[in-house]
Amino acid sequence: MSVPDNIREQLRCRLYELADEKNWMSLSVAEKSATYDAWTRDPAVGGVLSRFIRVSDVRLYLKDSLLKDYARQKQADDTLVNHVLGVGGAEVLRADIKPHGRVLADGRVFAWGRANAWKTILMATYERAHNEPGGKAFGVVLTNAFGQFHQPSVRTLIETAASKLGIERVVWLER
């Protein structure tokens, strides 16, 4: 037996709301694990799912099915990125994912994602600009920049790497 689509969608929406309230993207692995356990025991979440799947599978279903795309969907919204880079309203030639990024009609290339993936984000920006005729590595936005990413030495290292790759701007966001 599988979870009916309407139940799955209702639970996904509810879990996204709960994840937003908990600031899911900033939780540690241990905090996320504890939250999955709480949701598994919650009659409104785990209780509902256990009517359709084995109780022992509920936690895995929450993690790998309902919340699998949460982070990607949250990161996909480029509104804040456009604002902090000052590119709002610019014509987009191409939208990229993994990591998220844009190539603008004027050749500017930028990407964004979690600060702990900074190497991937910097290299993707460099490669995309290099492969785009007239491309210019305009900027990167590094989100969830807390913990070690508050340390000036870490930021300097990353900003130096960006500069050596020809990336003009590095923006740090704690969210």
C-alpha positions as CSV (number, residue, x, y, z in Angstrom):
1,M,0.0,0.0,0.0
2,S,1.3,3.5,-0.7
3,V,0.4,6.9,0.6
4,P,-2.4,8.5,-1.4
5,D,-1.4,11.6,-3.4
6,N,-3.7,14.0,-1.5
7,I,-2.4,12.8,1.9
8,R,1.2,13.0,0.7
9,E,0.7,16.5,-0.5
10,Q,-1.0,17.7,2.7
11,L,1.7,16.2,4.8
12,R,4.5,17.7,2.6
13,C,2.9,21.2,2.9
14,R,2.6,20.8,6.6
15,L,6.1,19.6,7.0
16,Y,7.5,22.4,4.9
17,E,5.7,24.9,7.2
18,L,7.1,23.1,10.3
19,A,10.6,23.1,8.7
20,D,10.3,26.8,8.0
21,E,9.3,27.5,11.6
22,K,12.4,25.6,12.8
23,N,14.7,27.3,10.3
24,W,15.5,23.9,8.9
25,M,18.4,24.9,6.8
26,S,20.3,26.1,9.9
27,L,19.7,23.0,12.0
28,S,22.5,20.6,12.8
29,V,22.3,16.9,11.7
30,A,21.5,16.0,15.3
31,E,18.7,18.6,15.5
32,K,17.2,17.3,12.3
33,S,17.4,13.8,13.5
34,A,15.6,14.7,16.7
35,T,12.9,16.5,14.7
36,Y,12.4,13.5,12.4
37,D,11.9,11.4,15.5
38,A,9.4,13.8,16.9
39,W,7.5,13.9,13.7
40,T,7.5,10.1,13.5
41,R,5.9,10.0,16.9
42,D,3.4,12.8,16.2
43,P,-0.1,11.4,15.5
44,A,-0.7,14.1,12.9
45,V,2.3,13.1,10.9
46,G,3.7,9.6,11.8
47,G,0.3,8.5,12.9
48,V,-1.3,9.4,9.5
49,L,1.6,7.8,7.5
50,S,1.4,4.6,9.6
51,R,-2.0,3.9,8.2
52,F,-0.4,3.5,4.7
53,I,3.2,2.3,5.4
54,R,4.9,0.3,8.1
55,V,5.7,2.2,11.2
56,S,9.4,1.3,10.8
57,D,9.4,3.0,7.4
58,V,7.8,6.3,8.5
59,R,11.0,8.2,9.5
60,L,12.7,7.2,6.2
61,Y,9.7,8.2,4.2
62,L,9.7,11.6,5.9
63,K,13.3,12.2,5.1
64,D,13.7,10.6,1.7
65,S,10.3,11.3,0.2
66,L,8.5,14.3,1.8
67,L,11.5,16.5,2.7
68,K,13.9,15.4,0.0
69,D,13.5,18.5,-2.1
70,Y,12.8,21.0,0.7
71,A,16.3,22.5,0.6
72,R,16.5,22.6,-3.2
73,Q,13.2,24.3,-3.4
74,K,14.1,26.9,-0.8
75,Q,17.4,27.6,-2.4
76,A,15.8,27.9,-5.9
77,D,14.1,31.2,-5.2
78,D,16.3,33.8,-6.6
79,T,14.5,36.9,-5.3
80,L,16.9,37.6,-2.4
81,V,19.9,36.7,-4.5
82,N,18.9,39.1,-7.3
83,H,18.4,41.8,-4.7
84,V,21.7,41.4,-2.9
85,L,23.6,41.3,-6.2
86,G,21.6,44.2,-7.6
87,V,20.5,42.3,-10.7
88,G,16.7,42.4,-10.3
89,G,14.9,42.9,-13.6
90,A,17.9,41.7,-15.7
91,E,17.1,39.4,-18.6
92,V,17.9,35.8,-17.7
93,L,19.4,33.7,-20.6
94,R,19.7,30.5,-18.6
95,A,18.8,29.2,-15.1
96,D,21.0,26.5,-13.7
97,I,20.7,24.1,-10.7
98,K,23.3,22.2,-8.7
99,P,24.3,24.7,-7.7
100,H,21.6,27.3,-8.5
101,G,22.7,30.0,-10.8
102,R,21.8,32.4,-13.6
103,V,23.4,33.5,-16.8
104,L,22.2,37.0,-17.7
105,A,21.8,38.5,-21.2
106,D,24.7,40.9,-20.5
107,G,27.0,37.9,-19.8
108,R,27.1,38.2,-16.0
109,V,27.1,34.8,-14.4
110,F,26.3,34.2,-10.7
111,A,25.5,31.2,-8.4
112,W,24.3,30.7,-4.9
113,G,24.0,28.0,-2.2
114,R,25.0,27.0,1.3
115,A,28.4,28.3,2.4
116,N,29.6,24.8,3.2
117,A,29.4,24.1,-0.5
118,W,31.6,27.2,-1.4
119,K,34.1,25.3,-3.6
120,T,31.4,23.9,-5.8
121,I,29.6,27.2,-6.1
122,L,32.8,29.1,-6.9
123,M,33.9,26.5,-9.5
124,A,30.5,26.4,-11.1
125,T,30.4,30.2,-11.5
126,Y,33.9,30.1,-13.0
127,E,33.1,27.2,-15.4
128,R,29.8,28.7,-16.5
129,A,31.3,32.1,-17.2
130,H,34.2,30.5,-19.0
131,N,31.9,28.4,-21.2
132,E,29.5,31.3,-22.0
133,P,30.5,33.5,-24.9
134,G,31.1,36.9,-23.4
135,G,30.6,35.4,-19.9
136,K,31.7,37.3,-16.8
137,A,31.9,35.6,-13.4
138,F,29.9,38.3,-11.6
139,G,29.2,36.9,-8.2
140,V,28.3,34.3,-5.7
141,V,26.0,34.4,-2.7
142,L,26.9,32.0,0.1
143,T,23.9,31.3,2.4
144,N,23.7,29.8,5.9
145,A,27.1,31.5,6.6
146,F,27.4,30.9,10.3
147,G,29.7,28.9,12.4
148,Q,33.2,28.7,10.8
149,F,32.0,31.0,8.0
150,H,31.9,33.9,10.5
151,Q,35.6,33.6,11.0
152,P,37.5,36.3,9.1
153,S,40.2,33.9,8.1
154,V,37.7,31.5,6.5
155,R,36.0,34.4,4.7
156,T,39.3,35.8,3.5
157,L,40.3,32.4,2.1
158,I,37.1,32.0,0.2
159,E,37.1,35.6,-1.1
160,T,40.7,35.2,-2.2
161,A,39.8,32.0,-4.1
162,A,36.9,33.8,-5.7
163,S,39.1,36.7,-6.8
164,K,41.7,34.3,-8.3
165,L,38.9,32.7,-10.3
166,G,37.8,36.2,-11.5
167,I,34.6,36.3,-9.5
168,E,33.8,39.9,-8.8
169,R,31.6,39.7,-5.7
170,V,31.1,37.4,-2.8
171,V,28.0,38.0,-0.6
172,W,27.5,36.3,2.7
173,L,24.0,35.6,4.1
174,E,23.2,34.0,7.4
175,R,19.9,32.7,6.2
